Amino acid sequence: MDSFAAVHATCDRGTLYMPDLQGVLHAYDTASGCHLWGWPHTLTGVSPVKIPSITNDTVLVSWTRIESSPIWSLQALDAETGRARWPTPLRIPPPQHWQARNNRVFAIFIEPDSGGPCLAAYDVHNGTLLWQKALTDRIVGKPMISDKSIHLAHADGHVSSWDALTGHNHWTVKVAKSLRTQPVVAGEQVLITSWDPGRLVVLNNADGTVAWRSAPRSAAALMTPAYLADGLAWAVSRAGILQGWDIERRRRLAGTLENLLWKPDVQGLPELRHGVLYVATGSGNLQAIQLGGTK
């Protein structure tokens, strides 16, 4: 396994999907260890594919050329055979700018003619463009999908909601001077952490009106999305401080944890698993922090 990028592996329904360092994605049966397929068979000059995303019977993979191309490619594979479903891959900005849900792929890309960002929906089985909408400003973080809606965070401080079936814009609201991460949907509410000013904003999912916003903190520019645990929301600031809020009681929690410093472009964003926040710091340490239970 020395030639494999194990950090980018994922497992789904008894199949392990693991890319190697030459850009080939392999599928193995977890029960027998049998090699099922490898894709692509011949492709040179590419980086290892990122963590595959599985939706129903389709495996979505993304990669870029080694010569530091800012544009990535996205392809859909048949999970059973490894064959490409789309005639040609989609060309998109970095891979966090796409999500799959309900047999559709929602992607952010730059429109060649206008040079502006667009939101588009594709059929996951054949790559057919279902709809495309122009956006007013650069998108940060992932498109977040909930039920039949898509929520986006814009770099200029706007948050927008779109109909996943038709592409209709439900609402667009200004919540801050600038944003760095995607919104998070929690039931009937949409949570967004802002960079300037540093605060948590809670929106009503139905119409985008502000349900509650925390007091701004000028020295607490937030660089992670909200992490939810036991009715509490948490985020980490650029100063490496973990902050929490009680959403129901609409108040900031008193306790904080400091020295959680890392570089998002190197270590990536912290991940929340089963109520535990895992943070890979710039010093090479991995911290596991139990969230919740402190109301």
Phi and psi restraints in degrees (value plus and minus 20) as a CYANA .aco file:
   2 ASP   PHI     -83.6   -43.6
   2 ASP   PSI     -48.1    -8.1
   3 SER   PHI    -111.6   -71.6
   3 SER   PSI      -7.5    32.5
   4 PHE   PHI    -126.7   -86.7
   4 PHE   PSI     128.0   168.0
   5 ALA   PHI    -113.5   -73.5
   5 ALA   PSI      57.7    97.7
   6 ALA   PHI     -81.3   -41.3
   6 ALA   PSI     -47.3    -7.3
   7 VAL   PHI     -83.9   -43.9
   7 VAL   PSI     -40.1    -0.1
   8 HIS   PHI    -121.3   -81.3
   8 HIS   PSI      -5.9    34.1
   9 ALA   PHI    -103.8   -63.8
   9 ALA   PSI     135.0   175.0
  10 THR   PHI    -168.4  -128.4
  10 THR   PSI     136.6   176.6
  11 CYS   PHI    -145.3  -105.3
  11 CYS   PSI     118.4   158.4
  12 ASP   PHI    -169.1  -129.1
  12 ASP   PSI     102.0   142.0
  13 ARG   PHI      28.5    68.5
  13 ARG   PSI      28.6    68.6
  14 GLY   PHI      63.8   103.8
  14 GLY   PSI     -10.8    29.2
  15 THR   PHI    -144.3  -104.3
  15 THR   PSI     110.5   150.5
  16 LEU   PHI    -117.5   -77.5
  16 LEU   PSI     104.8   144.8
  17 TYR   PHI    -128.2   -88.2
  17 TYR   PSI      99.0   139.0
  18 MET   PHI    -158.9  -118.9
  18 MET   PSI     103.0   143.0
  19 PRO   PHI    -102.7   -62.7
  19 PRO   PSI     130.9   170.9
  20 ASP   PHI    -119.7   -79.7
  20 ASP   PSI     157.7   197.7
  21 LEU   PHI     -96.4   -56.4
  21 LEU   PSI     -25.3    14.7
  22 GLN   PHI    -117.5   -77.5
  22 GLN   PSI     -15.3    24.7
  23 GLY   PHI      72.0   112.0
  23 GLY   PSI      -8.9    31.1
  24 VAL   PHI    -118.9   -78.9
  24 VAL   PSI     111.6   151.6
  25 LEU   PHI    -114.3   -74.3
  25 LEU   PSI     108.3   148.3
  26 HIS   PHI    -132.3   -92.3
  26 HIS   PSI     127.2   167.2
  27 ALA   PHI    -139.1   -99.1
  27 ALA   PSI     111.2   151.2
  28 TYR   PHI    -146.6  -106.6
  28 TYR   PSI     123.2   163.2
  29 ASP   PHI     -96.9   -56.9
  29 ASP   PSI     102.9   142.9
  30 THR   PHI     -91.7   -51.7
  30 THR   PSI     -44.1    -4.1
  31 ALA   PHI     -96.5   -56.5
  31 ALA   PSI     -62.4   -22.4
  32 SER   PHI    -125.8   -85.8
  32 SER   PSI     -37.7     2.3
  33 GLY   PHI      58.9    98.9
  33 GLY   PSI     -13.4    26.6
  34 CYS   PHI     -89.4   -49.4
  34 CYS   PSI     116.0   156.0
  35 HIS   PHI     -98.1   -58.1
  35 HIS   PSI     100.1   140.1
  36 LEU   PHI    -109.0   -69.0
  36 LEU   PSI     -66.9   -26.9
  37 TRP   PHI    -187.5  -147.5
  37 TRP   PSI     144.8   184.8
  38 GLY   PHI    -155.8  -115.8
  38 GLY   PSI     116.9   156.9
  39 TRP   PHI    -160.6  -120.6
  39 TRP   PSI     118.5   158.5
  40 PRO   PHI    -103.1   -63.1
  40 PRO   PSI     144.3   184.3
  41 HIS   PHI     -97.3   -57.3
  41 HIS   PSI     -54.2   -14.2
  42 THR   PHI    -158.7  -118.7
  42 THR   PSI      90.4   130.4
  43 LEU   PHI    -177.5  -137.5
  43 LEU   PSI      95.8   135.8
  44 THR   PHI    -130.2   -90.2
  44 THR   PSI     137.7   177.7
  45 GLY   PHI      52.5    92.5
  45 GLY   PSI       8.7    48.7
  46 VAL   PHI    -139.9   -99.9
  46 VAL   PSI     138.4   178.4
  47 SER   PHI    -100.2   -60.2
  47 SER   PSI     144.1   184.1
  48 PRO   PHI     -78.3   -38.3
  48 PRO   PSI     122.5   162.5
  49 VAL   PHI     -86.1   -46.1
  49 VAL   PSI     132.3   172.3
  50 LYS   PHI     -97.3   -57.3
  50 LYS   PSI     158.1   198.1
  51 ILE   PHI     -75.7   -35.7
  51 ILE   PSI     100.8   140.8
  52 PRO   PHI     -84.3   -44.3
  52 PRO   PSI     133.9   173.9
  53 SER   PHI    -137.2   -97.2
  53 SER   PSI     109.1   149.1
  54 ILE   PHI    -129.3   -89.3
  54 ILE   PSI     107.9   147.9
  55 THR   PHI    -151.2  -111.2
  55 THR   PSI      92.7   132.7
  56 ASN   PHI      35.3    75.3
  56 ASN   PSI    -134.5   -94.5
  57 ASP   PHI    -123.7   -83.7
  57 ASP   PSI       2.9    42.9
  58 THR   PHI    -146.7  -106.7
  58 THR   PSI     117.1   157.1
  59 VAL   PHI    -128.9   -88.9
  59 VAL   PSI     103.8   143.8
  60 LEU   PHI    -122.8   -82.8
  60 LEU   PSI     107.7   147.7
  61 VAL   PHI    -147.0  -107.0
  61 VAL   PSI     129.0   169.0
  62 SER   PHI    -154.3  -114.3
  62 SER   PSI     129.5   169.5
  63 TRP   PHI    -179.2  -139.2
  63 TRP   PSI     148.8   188.8
  64 THR   PHI    -158.3  -118.3
  64 THR   PSI     145.1   185.1
  65 ARG   PHI     -96.7   -56.7
  65 ARG   PSI     129.6   169.6
  66 ILE   PHI     -84.5   -44.5
  66 ILE   PSI     -45.3    -5.3
  67 GLU   PHI     -95.8   -55.8
  67 GLU   PSI      15.2    55.2
  68 SER   PHI      39.0    79.0
  68 SER   PSI      19.7    59.7
  69 SER   PHI     -89.6   -49.6
  69 SER   PSI     114.0   154.0
  70 PRO   PHI     -96.4   -56.4
  70 PRO   PSI     -29.8    10.2
  71 ILE   PHI    -120.8   -80.8
  71 ILE   PSI     116.4   156.4
  72 TRP   PHI    -127.2   -87.2
  72 TRP   PSI     142.5   182.5
  73 SER   PHI    -132.7   -92.7
  73 SER   PSI     126.2   166.2
  74 LEU   PHI    -150.5  -110.5
  74 LEU   PSI     109.3   149.3
  75 GLN   PHI    -153.9  -113.9
  75 GLN   PSI     128.8   168.8
  76 ALA   PHI    -126.3   -86.3
  76 ALA   PSI     109.8   149.8
  77 LEU   PHI    -135.3   -95.3
  77 LEU   PSI     127.5   167.5
  78 ASP   PHI     -89.9   -49.9
  78 ASP   PSI     102.4   142.4
  79 ALA   PHI     -83.4   -43.4
  79 ALA   PSI     -47.4    -7.4
  80 GLU   PHI    -103.5   -63.5
  80 GLU   PSI     -58.5   -18.5
  81 THR   PHI    -129.7   -89.7
  81 THR   PSI     -39.7     0.3
  82 GLY   PHI      60.8   100.8
  82 GLY   PSI     -15.2    24.8
  83 ARG   PHI     -96.9   -56.9
  83 ARG   PSI     123.7   163.7
  84 ALA   PHI     -88.1   -48.1
  84 ALA   PSI     114.4   154.4
  85 ARG   PHI    -106.3   -66.3
  85 ARG   PSI     -51.1   -11.1
  86 TRP   PHI    -119.0   -79.0
  86 TRP   PSI     123.5   163.5
  87 PRO   PHI     -78.5   -38.5
  87 PRO   PSI     -60.6   -20.6
  88 THR   PHI    -158.5  -118.5
  88 THR   PSI     128.7   168.7
  89 PRO   PHI     -87.7   -47.7
  89 PRO   PSI     136.3   176.3
  90 LEU   PHI     -97.8   -57.8
  90 LEU   PSI     125.2   165.2
  91 ARG   PHI    -126.7   -86.7
  91 ARG   PSI      96.5   136.5
  92 ILE   PHI    -156.0  -116.0
  92 ILE   PSI     144.2   184.2
  93 PRO   PHI     -84.4   -44.4
  93 PRO   PSI    -194.1  -154.1
  94 PRO   PHI     -66.0   -26.0
  94 PRO   PSI     132.0   172.0
  95 PRO   PHI     -84.0   -44.0
  95 PRO   PSI     -35.5     4.5
  96 GLN   PHI     -91.4   -51.4
  96 GLN   PSI     -26.8    13.2
  97 HIS   PHI    -112.1   -72.1
  97 HIS   PSI      14.2    54.2
  98 TRP   PHI    -171.0  -131.0
  98 TRP   PSI     133.7   173.7
  99 GLN   PHI    -166.8  -126.8
  99 GLN   PSI     132.0   172.0
 100 ALA   PHI    -137.2   -97.2
 100 ALA   PSI     120.4   160.4
 101 ARG   PHI    -182.6  -142.6
 101 ARG   PSI     116.1   156.1
 102 ASN   PHI      31.1    71.1
 102 ASN   PSI      29.8    69.8
 103 ASN   PHI      43.2    83.2
 103 ASN   PSI       4.2    44.2
 104 ARG   PHI    -151.3  -111.3
 104 ARG   PSI     129.7   169.7
 105 VAL   PHI    -134.0   -94.0
 105 VAL   PSI     105.8   145.8
 106 PHE   PHI    -127.7   -87.7
 106 PHE   PSI     103.2   143.2
 107 ALA   PHI    -152.1  -112.1
 107 ALA   PSI     127.4   167.4
 108 ILE   PHI    -123.4   -83.4
 108 ILE   PSI     111.6   151.6
 109 PHE   PHI    -168.2  -128.2
 109 PHE   PSI     148.2   188.2
 110 ILE   PHI    -113.8   -73.8
 110 ILE   PSI     103.5   143.5
 111 GLU   PHI     -92.6   -52.6
 111 GLU   PSI     103.6   143.6
 112 PRO   PHI     -79.1   -39.1
 112 PRO   PSI     -59.8   -19.8
 113 ASP   PHI     -93.2   -53.2
 113 ASP   PSI     -69.0   -29.0
 114 SER   PHI    -107.0   -67.0
 114 SER   PSI     -44.8    -4.8
 115 GLY   PHI      57.2    97.2
 115 GLY   PSI     -14.7    25.3
 116 GLY   PHI    -118.0   -78.0
 116 GLY   PSI     142.3   182.3
 117 PRO   PHI     -94.6   -54.6
 117 PRO   PSI     128.6   168.6
 118 CYS   PHI    -153.3  -113.3
 118 CYS   PSI     132.0   172.0
 119 LEU   PHI    -129.9   -89.9
 119 LEU   PSI     109.2   149.2
 120 ALA   PHI    -157.3  -117.3
 120 ALA   PSI     132.0   172.0
 121 ALA   PHI    -138.0   -98.0
 121 ALA   PSI     116.2   156.2
 122 TYR   PHI    -146.8  -106.8
 122 TYR   PSI     129.1   169.1
 123 ASP   PHI     -91.5   -51.5
 123 ASP   PSI     105.9   145.9
 124 VAL   PHI     -88.2   -48.2
 124 VAL   PSI     -43.0    -3.0
 125 HIS   PHI    -104.9   -64.9
 125 HIS   PSI     -52.6   -12.6
 126 ASN   PHI    -149.3  -109.3
 126 ASN   PSI     -21.7    18.3
 127 GLY   PHI      57.7    97.7
 127 GLY   PSI     -10.9    29.1
 128 THR   PHI     -84.3   -44.3
 128 THR   PSI     113.3   153.3
 129 LEU   PHI     -92.4   -52.4
 129 LEU   PSI     101.7   141.7
 130 LEU   PHI    -112.5   -72.5
 130 LEU   PSI     -61.2   -21.2
 131 TRP   PHI    -183.5  -143.5
 131 TRP   PSI     141.6   181.6
 132 GLN   PHI    -166.9  -126.9
 132 GLN   PSI     114.3   154.3
 133 LYS   PHI    -151.5  -111.5
 133 LYS   PSI     116.7   156.7
 134 ALA   PHI     -96.5   -56.5
 134 ALA   PSI     122.9   162.9
 135 LEU   PHI    -132.4   -92.4
 135 LEU   PSI     133.7   173.7
 136 THR   PHI    -105.6   -65.6
 136 THR   PSI     -41.4    -1.4
 137 ASP   PHI    -173.2  -133.2
 137 ASP   PSI     145.3   185.3
 138 ARG   PHI     -78.5   -38.5
 138 ARG   PSI     120.1   160.1
 139 ILE   PHI    -114.6   -74.6
 139 ILE   PSI     119.0   159.0
 140 VAL   PHI    -132.7   -92.7
 140 VAL   PSI     122.2   162.2
 141 GLY   PHI      53.0    93.0
 141 GLY   PSI    -184.5  -144.5
 142 LYS   PHI    -110.9   -70.9
 142 LYS   PSI     131.9   171.9
 143 PRO   PHI     -85.2   -45.2
 143 PRO   PSI     106.8   146.8
 144 MET   PHI    -123.7   -83.7
 144 MET   PSI     105.2   145.2
 145 ILE   PHI    -131.6   -91.6
 145 ILE   PSI     110.8   150.8
 146 SER   PHI    -161.4  -121.4
 146 SER   PSI     106.2   146.2
 147 ASP   PHI      32.4    72.4
 147 ASP   PSI    -130.7   -90.7
 148 LYS   PHI    -133.7   -93.7
 148 LYS   PSI      -1.3    38.7
 149 SER   PHI    -142.4  -102.4
 149 SER   PSI     136.6   176.6
 150 ILE   PHI    -141.0  -101.0
 150 ILE   PSI     113.5   153.5
 151 HIS   PHI    -137.8   -97.8
 151 HIS   PSI     115.3   155.3
 152 LEU   PHI    -146.6  -106.6
 152 LEU   PSI     127.5   167.5
 153 ALA   PHI    -129.5   -89.5
 153 ALA   PSI     110.7   150.7
 154 HIS   PHI    -124.3   -84.3
 154 HIS   PSI     124.3   164.3
 155 ALA   PHI     -79.1   -39.1
 155 ALA   PSI     -48.8    -8.8
 156 ASP   PHI    -102.4   -62.4
 156 ASP   PSI     -10.8    29.2
 157 GLY   PHI      79.7   119.7
 157 GLY   PSI     -17.0    23.0
 158 HIS   PHI    -111.5   -71.5
 158 HIS   PSI     132.4   172.4
 159 VAL   PHI    -142.8  -102.8
 159 VAL   PSI     116.5   156.5
 160 SER   PHI    -151.0  -111.0
 160 SER   PSI     133.4   173.4
 161 SER   PHI    -145.8  -105.8
 161 SER   PSI     115.8   155.8
 162 TRP   PHI    -151.6  -111.6
 162 TRP   PSI     128.9   168.9
 163 ASP   PHI     -96.1   -56.1
 163 ASP   PSI     102.8   142.8
 164 ALA   PHI     -89.3   -49.3
 164 ALA   PSI     -45.0    -5.0
 165 LEU   PHI    -102.2   -62.2
 165 LEU   PSI     -61.1   -21.1
 166 THR   PHI    -132.7   -92.7
 166 THR   PSI     -39.1     0.9
 167 GLY   PHI      64.5   104.5
 167 GLY   PSI     -13.3    26.7
 168 HIS   PHI     -86.2   -46.2
 168 HIS   PSI     116.5   156.5
 169 ASN   PHI    -101.6   -61.6
 169 ASN   PSI      90.2   130.2
 170 HIS   PHI     -89.4   -49.4
 170 HIS   PSI     -69.6   -29.6
 171 TRP   PHI    -184.2  -144.2
 171 TRP   PSI     137.3   177.3
 172 THR   PHI    -160.9  -120.9
 172 THR   PSI     105.2   145.2
 173 VAL   PHI    -152.1  -112.1
 173 VAL   PSI     130.1   170.1
 174 LYS   PHI    -112.9   -72.9
 174 LYS   PSI     105.1   145.1
 175 VAL   PHI    -140.5  -100.5
 175 VAL   PSI     -35.3     4.7
 176 ALA   PHI    -182.2  -142.2
 176 ALA   PSI     153.2   193.2
 177 LYS   PHI     -91.9   -51.9
 177 LYS   PSI     -55.9   -15.9
 178 SER   PHI    -175.6  -135.6
 178 SER   PSI     131.0   171.0
 179 LEU   PHI    -145.9  -105.9
 179 LEU   PSI     133.7   173.7
 180 ARG   PHI    -144.3  -104.3
 180 ARG   PSI     -36.8     3.2
 181 THR   PHI    -155.0  -115.0
 181 THR   PSI     147.1   187.1
 182 GLN   PHI     -96.1   -56.1
 182 GLN   PSI     138.3   178.3
 183 PRO   PHI     -93.6   -53.6
 183 PRO   PSI     147.1   187.1
 184 VAL   PHI    -150.0  -110.0
 184 VAL   PSI     111.5   151.5
 185 VAL   PHI    -116.3   -76.3
 185 VAL   PSI     109.3   149.3
 186 ALA   PHI    -151.7  -111.7
 186 ALA   PSI      71.9   111.9
 187 GLY   PHI      44.5    84.5
 187 GLY   PSI    -139.4   -99.4
 188 GLU   PHI    -110.5   -70.5
 188 GLU   PSI     -10.8    29.2
 189 GLN   PHI    -144.0  -104.0
 189 GLN   PSI     134.1   174.1
 190 VAL   PHI    -140.8  -100.8
 190 VAL   PSI     103.4   143.4
 191 LEU   PHI    -125.1   -85.1
 191 LEU   PSI     115.4   155.4
 192 ILE   PHI    -157.2  -117.2
 192 ILE   PSI     112.5   152.5
 193 THR   PHI    -119.3   -79.3
 193 THR   PSI     115.8   155.8
 194 SER   PHI    -129.6   -89.6
 194 SER   PSI     133.1   173.1
 195 TRP   PHI    -105.9   -65.9
 195 TRP   PSI     -63.8   -23.8
 196 ASP   PHI    -161.5  -121.5
 196 ASP   PSI      89.2   129.2
 197 PRO   PHI     -99.4   -59.4
 197 PRO   PSI     141.5   181.5
 198 GLY   PHI     -93.4   -53.4
 198 GLY   PSI      90.3   130.3
 199 ARG   PHI    -184.9  -144.9
 199 ARG   PSI     147.6   187.6
 200 LEU   PHI    -124.0   -84.0
 200 LEU   PSI     112.0   152.0
 201 VAL   PHI    -140.1  -100.1
 201 VAL   PSI     111.6   151.6
 202 VAL   PHI    -132.4   -92.4
 202 VAL   PSI     101.1   141.1
 203 LEU   PHI    -128.6   -88.6
 203 LEU   PSI     132.2   172.2
 204 ASN   PHI     -98.2   -58.2
 204 ASN   PSI     105.5   145.5
 205 ASN   PHI     -82.7   -42.7
 205 ASN   PSI     -51.1   -11.1
 206 ALA   PHI     -86.7   -46.7
 206 ALA   PSI     -62.2   -22.2
 207 ASP   PHI    -154.7  -114.7
 207 ASP   PSI     -20.1    19.9
 208 GLY   PHI      61.7   101.7
 208 GLY   PSI     -16.7    23.3
 209 THR   PHI     -90.1   -50.1
 209 THR   PSI     133.4   173.4
 210 VAL   PHI     -99.0   -59.0
 210 VAL   PSI     100.6   140.6
 211 ALA   PHI    -104.9   -64.9
 211 ALA   PSI     -58.0   -18.0
 212 TRP   PHI    -188.2  -148.2
 212 TRP   PSI     125.8   165.8
 213 ARG   PHI    -157.4  -117.4
 213 ARG   PSI     119.5   159.5
 214 SER   PHI     -95.1   -55.1
 214 SER   PSI     144.2   184.2
 215 ALA   PHI     -85.2   -45.2
 215 ALA   PSI     117.4   157.4
 216 PRO   PHI     -89.6   -49.6
 216 PRO   PSI     128.5   168.5
 217 ARG   PHI    -151.0  -111.0
 217 ARG   PSI      89.1   129.1
 218 SER   PHI     -81.7   -41.7
 218 SER   PSI     -49.6    -9.6
 219 ALA   PHI    -116.3   -76.3
 219 ALA   PSI      -7.8    32.2
 220 ALA   PHI    -143.2  -103.2
 220 ALA   PSI      31.3    71.3
 221 ALA   PHI     -80.1   -40.1
 221 ALA   PSI     100.7   140.7
 222 LEU   PHI    -109.4   -69.4
 222 LEU   PSI     109.2   149.2
 223 MET   PHI    -137.6   -97.6
 223 MET   PSI     -11.9    28.1
 224 THR   PHI    -144.1  -104.1
 224 THR   PSI     137.3   177.3
 225 PRO   PHI     -89.3   -49.3
 225 PRO   PSI     153.5   193.5
 226 ALA   PHI     -95.1   -55.1
 226 ALA   PSI     113.6   153.6
 227 TYR   PHI    -125.4   -85.4
 227 TYR   PSI     106.0   146.0
 228 LEU   PHI    -122.7   -82.7
 228 LEU   PSI     114.0   154.0
 229 ALA   PHI    -177.1  -137.1
 229 ALA   PSI      99.6   139.6
 230 ASP   PHI      35.0    75.0
 230 ASP   PSI      22.6    62.6
 231 GLY   PHI      58.1    98.1
 231 GLY   PSI     -14.9    25.1
 232 LEU   PHI    -130.8   -90.8
 232 LEU   PSI     132.6   172.6
 233 ALA   PHI    -137.9   -97.9
 233 ALA   PSI     120.8   160.8
 234 TRP   PHI    -152.6  -112.6
 234 TRP   PSI     131.2   171.2
 235 ALA   PHI    -176.0  -136.0
 235 ALA   PSI     138.6   178.6
 236 VAL   PHI    -134.1   -94.1
 236 VAL   PSI     115.0   155.0
 237 SER   PHI    -109.0   -69.0
 237 SER   PSI     149.9   189.9
 238 ARG   PHI     -85.6   -45.6
 238 ARG   PSI     -38.4     1.6
 239 ALA   PHI    -104.2   -64.2
 239 ALA   PSI     -17.5    22.5
 240 GLY   PHI      60.0   100.0
 240 GLY   PSI       5.1    45.1
 241 ILE   PHI    -126.2   -86.2
 241 ILE   PSI     105.9   145.9
 242 LEU   PHI    -104.1   -64.1
 242 LEU   PSI     103.3   143.3
 243 GLN   PHI    -139.1   -99.1
 243 GLN   PSI     128.9   168.9
 244 GLY   PHI    -150.8  -110.8
 244 GLY   PSI     134.8   174.8
 245 TRP   PHI    -157.6  -117.6
 245 TRP   PSI     122.4   162.4
 246 ASP   PHI    -111.6   -71.6
 246 ASP   PSI      88.0   128.0
 247 ILE   PHI     -87.2   -47.2
 247 ILE   PSI     -62.9   -22.9
 248 GLU   PHI     -84.7   -44.7
 248 GLU   PSI     -64.0   -24.0
 249 ARG   PHI    -107.6   -67.6
 249 ARG   PSI     -26.3    13.7
 250 ARG   PHI      36.5    76.5
 250 ARG   PSI      35.7    75.7
 251 ARG   PHI    -167.4  -127.4
 251 ARG   PSI     134.7   174.7
 252 ARG   PHI    -102.3   -62.3
 252 ARG   PSI     119.9   159.9
 253 LEU   PHI     -97.8   -57.8
 253 LEU   PSI     126.6   166.6
 254 ALA   PHI     -93.4   -53.4
 254 ALA   PSI     -59.8   -19.8
 255 GLY   PHI     -96.5   -56.5
 255 GLY   PSI     125.2   165.2
 256 THR   PHI    -158.8  -118.8
 256 THR   PSI     140.3   180.3
 257 LEU   PHI    -144.1  -104.1
 257 LEU   PSI     111.3   151.3
 258 GLU   PHI    -130.1   -90.1
 258 GLU   PSI     156.5   196.5
 259 ASN   PHI      46.3    86.3
 259 ASN   PSI      11.1    51.1
 260 LEU   PHI    -116.4   -76.4
 260 LEU   PSI      47.8    87.8
 261 LEU   PHI    -116.7   -76.7
 261 LEU   PSI     113.2   153.2
 262 TRP   PHI    -179.3  -139.3
 262 TRP   PSI     148.0   188.0
 263 LYS   PHI    -128.8   -88.8
 263 LYS   PSI      95.0   135.0
 264 PRO   PHI     -77.3   -37.3
 264 PRO   PSI     -53.9   -13.9
 265 ASP   PHI     -96.8   -56.8
 265 ASP   PSI     -30.7     9.3
 266 VAL   PHI    -127.7   -87.7
 266 VAL   PSI     -76.3   -36.3
 267 GLN   PHI    -110.5   -70.5
 267 GLN   PSI     -32.4     7.6
 268 GLY   PHI      58.4    98.4
 268 GLY   PSI    -199.5  -159.5
 269 LEU   PHI    -103.8   -63.8
 269 LEU   PSI     130.9   170.9
 270 PRO   PHI     -78.0   -38.0
 270 PRO   PSI     133.6   173.6
 271 GLU   PHI    -141.4  -101.4
 271 GLU   PSI     120.6   160.6
 272 LEU   PHI    -124.0   -84.0
 272 LEU   PSI     102.0   142.0
 273 ARG   PHI    -152.0  -112.0
 273 ARG   PSI      97.2   137.2
 274 HIS   PHI      33.5    73.5
 274 HIS   PSI      23.2    63.2
 275 GLY   PHI      61.9   101.9
 275 GLY   PSI     -18.0    22.0
 276 VAL   PHI    -132.8   -92.8
 276 VAL   PSI     107.2   147.2
 277 LEU   PHI    -114.5   -74.5
 277 LEU   PSI     102.6   142.6
 278 TYR   PHI    -123.9   -83.9
 278 TYR   PSI     102.9   142.9
 279 VAL   PHI    -142.5  -102.5
 279 VAL   PSI      98.1   138.1
 280 ALA   PHI    -111.2   -71.2
 280 ALA   PSI      91.2   131.2
 281 THR   PHI    -105.7   -65.7
 281 THR   PSI     144.8   184.8
 282 GLY   PHI     -86.0   -46.0
 282 GLY   PSI     -38.7     1.3
 283 SER   PHI    -103.7   -63.7
 283 SER   PSI     -21.1    18.9
 284 GLY   PHI      74.7   114.7
 284 GLY   PSI     -14.2    25.8
 285 ASN   PHI    -114.8   -74.8
 285 ASN   PSI     131.6   171.6
 286 LEU   PHI    -132.1   -92.1
 286 LEU   PSI     100.0   140.0
 287 GLN   PHI    -128.3   -88.3
 287 GLN   PSI     115.2   155.2
 288 ALA   PHI    -132.8   -92.8
 288 ALA   PSI     100.0   140.0
 289 ILE   PHI    -141.1  -101.1
 289 ILE   PSI     101.3   141.3
 290 GLN   PHI     -97.5   -57.5
 290 GLN   PSI      99.1   139.1
 291 LEU   PHI    -119.0   -79.0
 291 LEU   PSI     140.0   180.0
 292 GLY   PHI      64.8   104.8
 292 GLY   PSI     151.3   191.3
 293 GLY   PHI      55.8    95.8
 293 GLY   PSI      -3.9    36.1
 294 THR   PHI    -145.6  -105.6
 294 THR   PSI       7.9    47.9
